[in-house]
Amino acid sequence: MNRVSDMFLPRDLLCTSRTVGWRVMGAVACAFTVCNAFAQNFPAKVVRYVVPFTGGSGADTLARIVVPGIGQVLGQQVIVDNRGGAAGNIGAEQAARAAPDGYTLMQAGMPLAANMSLYKNLSYELSRDFTAVSQLVQSPNMLVVHPSLPAKSVKELIALAKAKPGAINYSSSGAGSTIYLSFEFFKGMAGIDIVHVPYRGGAEAVTAIVSGETSVSFLPLATALPQTRQGRLRALAVSTAKRVPSLPEYPTLAEAGVPGFEFGTWYGVMAPAKTPREIIAVLQAATVASLRNPEVLRRLNDLGYITVGDTPEVFQAYVKSEVERLGKLIRAYKLAVDG
């Protein structure tokens, strides 16, 4: 989909205005009328929006596009707070300990769902310690190589890797990251040996492949497209089951030589568990309204994102299902991270 549908809004949040744009703020007004006295006074101060990944990453780019709209709808400043490290665990642990009053939000993502199986000693549990607000977007990953690597297709990359086991390396923002999981599943399904080189964050991982320090990587479309369009990287395929509608020239991994491969990224907004439902309703309405802003939608579409904007209940169930799905894959490929 390329816009947020009213079907995702709870009935008591829907207003009569259907005008696309900032008049969607009416949905928030409706939310306020059904909230209790506490929620009616929300927000009365700055809201902190924790992004558990480094500045310059795909997750950070998404936040910088969506968050200003949330703040404008709420009528209060929402500040992006990057807390990168440990594949998102550092920021998530901090957000989980925050007061459940609506003034701390976290941009959750697929890596955090995977971390539930990758790491043994986490101090938080995604489904238990957070309550869902709304899923923001789905995003394919793109398999890219440095132009110096003599591989112009997925089949050529696989052939090169099989001819020279361990000679090619890939960069990621760390074990457990989206890039890491995408590549490890790709390696397992293709039967190849490509060496993992972890970096401290997504921006450093991108710098590594753009500079030629590493040769190949999986990057979110939001990160990959600017680099491929400027000729700094060569795109080979996308990770989704079907071709991306806005980028039909790029084949899927399944089409290009790895049957059955499907692995994308998702992001959504969550709050500490026990945040009042009335506050969650206000935050959900503001999030959906931001996603419906034509300028926000245009920028997200340009970066290959597919907007969602669902209800807290639907997103909570989705997070739970992703924790289970990724856990099965991680166990099947015997992936683990110390810690």
Secondary structure, DSSP 4 states (H G I P E B T S, - for coil): --S--GGGS-GGG--S---SSGGGHHHHHHHHHHS-HHHHT---SPEEEEESS-TTSHHHHHHHHHHHHHHHHHTS-EEEEE---GGGHHHHHHHHTS-SSSSEEEEEEHHHHHHHHH-SS-S--HHHHEEEEEEEEEEEEEEEE-TTSS--SHHHHHHHHHHSTT--EEEESSTTSHHHHHHHHHHHHHT---EEEE-SSHHHHHHHHHHTSS-EEEEEHHHHHHHHHTTSSEEEEE-SSS--TT-TTSPBHHHHT-TT---EEEEEEEEETT--HHHHHHHHHHHHHHHHSHHHHHHHHHTT-EE----HHHHHHHHHHHHHHHHHHHHHTT-----
